[in-house]
């Protein structure tokens, strides 16, 4: 932040991006770990757990990318119509 306690747009954007990624990572942990491991955690992941976790994470991050692109496109369309 700058000295006068107002944030430059780039700083705000960076902070928002960090917040979104943090929230996404927490959601991925919650959903994927619950789906792939349940309440049991061993010392080592077996092959099925590794595959499940990798696929689940891929789907979550891909969904985030698609939603982000759709939101950006919608924002651009709104800005063009104003």
KATAQUI-V229844 format. One record per pair of residues at least 24 apart in sequence whose C-alpha atoms are under 10 Angstrom apart, sorted by sequence separation. I is the first residue (numbers start at 1). J is the second residue. D is the distance in Angstrom with one decimal. If there is no record, write none. Layout:
i = <I | I>
j = <J | J>
d = <D | D>
//
This chain:
i = <29 | 32 | 33 | 28 | 31 | 32 | 31 | 29 | 32 | 28 | 29 | 32 | 28 | 31 | 27 | 28 | 28 | 25 | 28 | 27 | 28 | 25 | 24 | 25 | 24 | 21 | 24 | 21 | 20>
j = <53 | 56 | 57 | 53 | 56 | 57 | 57 | 56 | 59 | 56 | 57 | 60 | 57 | 60 | 57 | 58 | 59 | 57 | 60 | 60 | 61 | 60 | 60 | 61 | 61 | 61 | 64 | 64 | 64>
d = <9.4 | 5.7 | 9.6 | 9.5 | 8.3 | 6.7 | 9.0 | 9.8 | 9.9 | 8.0 | 8.6 | 8.7 | 6.4 | 9.0 | 10.0 | 9.6 | 9.6 | 9.3 | 6.6 | 8.7 | 8.3 | 9.4 | 8.3 | 9.1 | 8.1 | 9.9 | 8.0 | 9.6 | 9.9>
//
